[in-house]
Every structure is written in C-alpha cells, then in structure tokens.
C-alpha cells in the first residue's frame, strides 16, 4: 500500500513538474525532482530509466547532480542511487 501511494505521489509530482517546466518561470524542475525522490526507491524500473537518462543527457545529469548537492541527507541518498559516477564528493 505504501509503495502504491509513493508511486501515485511521485507520478503526480513528475507530471506537475513537466507542466511547470513549460511555463516562463521554470519552477517545474523542483517538482520533477521531488517526484523522482518518491519514484526511485519505490520503483526499480524508474531508477534504471533515470540512470540511463543521466548517462545519455548531460544537461539532465548536471541538473540532477546540482539537486543532489543541495538536498538534505536522506534525499541525497535516494538521488545518489542513480548516479553514473565521475563526481568528487
């Protein structure tokens, strides 16, 4: 039940974040990253997709790295599960 709730919340935040990225003030990346923080631990396929996207798209990887650096410790742990390496912590 908790996994289903995390998936629903994560999906909502990711969709809201994508819509928010299309606005003139791109606040959507914040909501997108929050959604990923719900989806990555609860859905292994999303973690693989994010890891693959980070390997292919440098801009996305840099944005995720920046979000990881400023996130609080528990959230940092979740986002680090998708890293592809190459950063000095």
Secondary structure, 3 states (H helix, E strand, C coil): CHHHHHHHHHHHHHHHHHHHHCCCCCCHHHHHHHHHHHHHHHCHHHHHHHHHHHHHCHHHHHHHHHHHHHCCHHHHHHHHCCCCCCCCC
